[in-house]
Amino acid sequence: MVSAGSSPTRSVPATGTARWLAQPGTVFYGVALLGFAIQAVTGFGGRLFLGGNAGWLLFIHMLGAPLFIIGLTGFAVIWAERCQFGGGGPYAARRLPLVQRVLFWAVLVFGLATVLTMLAAMLPTFGYAALDALREAHKYTALLLVITVGAHAIVSLAAKWARRKTG
């Protein structure tokens, strides 16, 4: 029984995995990175090492897409306020450094372009030439996405390690 003035949930300091899971932005970032890793390995790995992306590899690539889309969407919604470019405002104190903000928006642009090129290819309105163009656009936007996600992860980890050393 909960008495008046007491909390129905016990306040326990979060440590390790519990602390990581308590931050939805980190969870969405992790889901997006997991989906991204599946997409990158099956997309570029198949092309580089197996000569193409077909059969089970393509199936796994398509199964990883929802993780990436959900993670990217959550990442965008939760982190967008910290990545604004405007002057003041209520979130000015919580803003990330400029490099992280630029990379955040680049990841979102290239991620959206990568997703939309394949979603557009699923519409029955395009001919063979347009489907080839969409597939090529998907490949190159995905390559730009790989580069920006890698840069964003490196910059974010470096900033986190720098905060741990100083704080």
C-alpha positions in Angstrom: 0.0 0.0 0.0 1.2 3.5 -0.9 0.9 6.1 1.8 0.1 9.7 1.0 3.2 11.6 0.0 5.2 8.5 -1.0 6.0 7.5 -4.5 4.4 4.3 -5.8 7.7 3.4 -7.5 11.0 3.0 -5.7 13.7 5.4 -6.8 16.8 3.3 -7.5 19.9 5.0 -9.1 20.3 3.6 -12.6 23.7 2.0 -13.4 25.1 0.3 -16.4 22.5 -1.0 -18.8 19.6 0.3 -16.7 20.9 3.9 -17.0 21.4 3.4 -20.8 17.9 2.1 -21.2 16.5 5.0 -19.1 17.5 7.5 -21.8 15.1 7.1 -24.9 17.4 9.1 -27.1 20.2 6.6 -26.5 17.9 3.7 -27.1 16.7 5.1 -30.4 20.3 5.8 -31.4 21.2 2.2 -30.5 18.2 0.8 -32.5 19.1 3.0 -35.5 22.8 1.9 -35.3 21.7 -1.8 -35.1 19.5 -1.4 -38.1 22.1 0.7 -39.9 24.8 -2.0 -39.2 22.5 -4.7 -40.7 21.8 -2.6 -43.7 25.4 -1.7 -44.3 26.7 -5.2 -43.9 24.1 -6.8 -46.1 24.0 -4.0 -48.6 27.7 -3.1 -49.1 29.1 -6.4 -47.8 27.1 -8.4 -50.3 28.1 -6.2 -53.1 31.8 -6.2 -52.2 32.3 -9.8 -51.1 29.6 -11.8 -52.8 29.2 -9.9 -56.1 25.6 -8.8 -55.4 22.7 -8.5 -53.0 20.2 -11.2 -53.8 18.4 -14.1 -52.1 18.7 -14.5 -48.4 21.1 -11.5 -48.1 18.5 -9.2 -49.7 15.8 -10.7 -47.4 17.9 -9.9 -44.3 18.6 -6.5 -45.7 14.9 -5.9 -46.0 14.2 -7.2 -42.5 16.7 -4.8 -41.1 15.0 -1.8 -42.7 12.2 -1.4 -40.1 14.8 -1.2 -37.3 16.7 1.5 -39.2 13.5 3.4 -40.0 12.1 3.3 -36.4 15.5 4.1 -34.9 16.1 7.0 -37.3 12.7 8.4 -36.7 13.0 8.2 -32.9 16.5 9.6 -33.1 15.2 12.5 -35.2 12.3 13.3 -32.8 14.3 13.1 -29.6 17.5 14.8 -30.6 16.1 17.5 -32.9 15.7 20.1 -30.1 19.3 19.7 -29.1 20.5 20.1 -32.7 18.8 23.3 -33.6 20.8 26.1 -35.2 18.9 29.1 -33.9 20.2 31.6 -31.4 18.5 31.5 -28.0 15.5 29.7 -26.8 14.7 27.3 -24.0 17.0 24.6 -25.3 20.1 26.7 -25.9 21.9 25.3 -22.8 21.4 21.7 -24.0 22.6 22.2 -27.6 25.2 19.9 -29.0 28.5 21.3 -30.5 28.2 22.6 -34.1 29.9 19.6 -35.7 27.5 17.1 -34.0 24.5 19.2 -35.1 25.7 19.4 -38.7 26.3 15.7 -38.8 23.0 15.0 -37.1 21.1 16.8 -39.9 23.3 15.2 -42.6 22.5 11.8 -41.2 18.8 12.6 -41.3 18.9 13.9 -44.9 20.9 11.0 -46.2 18.8 8.5 -44.2 15.6 9.9 -45.6 16.9 9.9 -49.1 18.1 6.3 -48.8 14.7 5.2 -47.5 12.7 7.2 -50.0 14.6 5.9 -53.0 13.6 2.4 -52.2 10.1 3.2 -51.2 9.6 5.1 -54.5 11.0 2.0 -56.4 8.2 0.0 -54.9 5.6 2.1 -56.6 4.2 0.7 -59.9 4.7 4.0 -61.7 8.4 3.6 -62.7 9.8 1.8 -65.8 13.0 -0.2 -65.9 15.3 2.9 -66.5 13.8 4.8 -63.6 14.1 1.7 -61.3 17.8 1.5 -62.2 18.2 5.2 -61.5 16.4 4.8 -58.1 18.6 1.8 -57.2 21.8 3.8 -58.1 20.5 6.8 -56.1 19.8 4.4 -53.2 23.4 3.0 -53.4 25.0 6.4 -53.4 22.9 8.0 -50.7 23.5 4.9 -48.6 27.2 5.4 -49.1 26.9 9.0 -48.0 24.9 7.8 -45.0 27.6 5.4 -44.0 30.2 8.1 -44.1 28.1 10.6 -42.1 27.0 8.0 -39.5 30.6 6.9 -39.0 31.6 10.6 -38.6 28.7 11.3 -36.2 29.5 8.2 -34.1 33.2 9.2 -33.9 32.5 12.8 -33.0 29.8 11.8 -30.4 32.0 9.3 -28.7 34.9 11.7 -28.6 32.7 14.4 -27.1 31.4 11.8 -24.5 34.9 10.8 -23.6 36.0 14.4 -23.3 33.0 15.1 -20.9 34.0 12.1 -18.8 37.6 13.3 -18.5 36.6 16.9 -17.5 33.6 16.1 -15.4 
